[in-house]
Amino acid sequence: MTGSTPLRVAVVARAVMPLHGYGGLERSVHDLVTHLAARGVQVTLIAPPSHAKTQRREAEETPELWGKASELITVREMPYLTFPFANRRGTTILDRSTSYPLFGMRAGSVAADLDKQNAIDIVHGFGASVLGYALARGKKGDARARSPLVLNPQGLEEFGATANQQAFAKRIGYAPLRAAVRACARAADAIIATDRALEPTVERHLHPRPGQMRTIPNGIDVPAADALAGPQDGVAMRRRAGIGADDVVLVTAGRIEFNKGADVLAAALARVFGPGASRSSAAWRWVIVGDGPFKADLERAIAAKGLEGHVHWAGRVTDSALHAWYEAATLFVHPTRYEGSSLVTLEAMAHRRAIVASRAGGLPDKVQTGVNGWLVEPGDAGALARALDDALSNPARLPAMGLESRRILESGFAWTALAEQHIALYDELRQRR
């Protein structure tokens, strides 16, 4: 921050933890807001109201949800208007390509009005949420939207993320959202790539100008993760679930949807532990943390492979329970077909777990084969089975790999450093004005 005047940042997003759930976007927005405020930045968060009145009341009445510097955070609610049957299976593309850009028009306009009132110094938007601000920058005679715009496009799922091809339905259905995100990118002073591995993806889809793209990873709050669970919590979690102390426990976490690749893991596990496999007599469990629209399909895939007796459905759990499952894990497995940054992988790394994951999105920046885990090609059940078999063939090395996970996390993905990188970028952009 320059001088003694506090930096004022408007953060604009369609979702934030805990008001709208606990996904990757929600956590990223929450951590950005709280860590900026902890460093004396005045933050105006422009986001939809909570999905539940009770959640909103809890957030308003419990300041610690926003961190110790909650008095520096102001929330401006902007309704996210969508159709009555939204959030049901099969409606995501329609919602994201209609309601989301419309939300971005209104929320971005609020940020533009704050800029006109000289109430902010920087606008930091996630995806299409700042569309109104971006369009105001291009209007002749519009006195708003003069402050620098920083755009974090997250995982670029609407473009197919890191995949070489996108399904036809998504390619057509997401076209309006892609246009909105590209409009925001053209208007931005800086576009954040959330991992080095995602830089080519940002370049391919958003065509940044020279010097416009900056790489600042998504990260996690390491002390907060440590406070949520420790080794004894993992022991207790195994005991409550009826899992033996020496059983192999493979943990997956996240929303259960097709792109997360849990069906690929089911196929891989059948090769490793199924009848006739070398580990068919082993005591093992697959713990699935989370819920989502693909659950019924996954149940059928698990049943078809005869794995039902080895699966523990944890469902949606509290943060402390999730982190206890990390502690209970022998391995954390993330078989995703495509990915942004994967905060759940970072969380597992905080608890010193070795990782088996897909070579997708930002995961190659976090998982190094032979160092702290194994990477395989997305959707390749055979390669995933071989990686799991290799990992379990010498379990004595897994603790050392877990220590490497923690080292990698602390050196590049801890919010203590990432917040300072954001503030340095803000100061640089302000000095250019």
C-alpha angles and dihedrals in degrees: 000000000000122000123336097302112105116247113246118210130181110209113197122193141146093230141020135179127282097012097058106022137280107284128132096270092045092052094045093053093046093050093046092051097045096044093047090051091048087060094052099266116144105229128197109193114202108195142130121280117267118283087237129037090222091057091050092049091049091051093049095045098042108060093183089074086074095040133251093304095056092132087071092058122086120184119211110191119217115181117239102218117201140152122287098254097045119134092038119120112285096021100089097093093048092048095047094048096046114022097034097057089044089053088049091054093054098038092046090051089055089055090048091052091050089052092051088053089053088240097130139040101196136024116211112189133185115217117311093345091103097049092120091053092048093051092047089057089060097050117101113233094016106133092196131088098042096135118092117273122220115193125200106188092184115204098343092228090163088064094046092262110234095342117116092222135031126211112261094241092053093043090056099033097048095048095103092049092048089052090051094050092047090052089054091048093052091052096045124104090207134016116203120220105202095212137016088242089059096054093093089049092053091047093049096048106030103029097215120206118248108288094009097104118076126180116226113155126226109247146170138246100256099193089049091052090049091052093053098063144352136189094284090055089057091051091050092048091054090049094050091049092049093245118147121244091240098040119117108250120195113190127199122180136187143062112330104237135132097261092059090070101223089145088059089054090050090056091047093049091052088058093049102039105014128109111302093014121127092249098040091122096048122116107239145148135201109212113201113198115192142031137239149139095294095059096101091050090048091050089054092048091051092048092049089057093046093240100126095109092057099049124094113194105208093174122192110346140177120269091255091052092048091052091046088057090053087055090048094052127105088195134003111223125197109178096173122163091214133358148181112212102318107225091188088063090052090049091053089049089054087061091051098251126156111238135222109191147149122269091245137125114335095341095103088063090059107032120057116187111241092010107066102346148318134295124204134178114273115263095013105127092178094055091045091052091051091050092050092047091050092048092051095043091076109023092167090077095054097085091055090049088050090056089053089052090056092047092051090048095050094045098053116004108047118116092225087075100029094060090056090051090054093049091049089053092049091051092048092052093047091052090056092060 
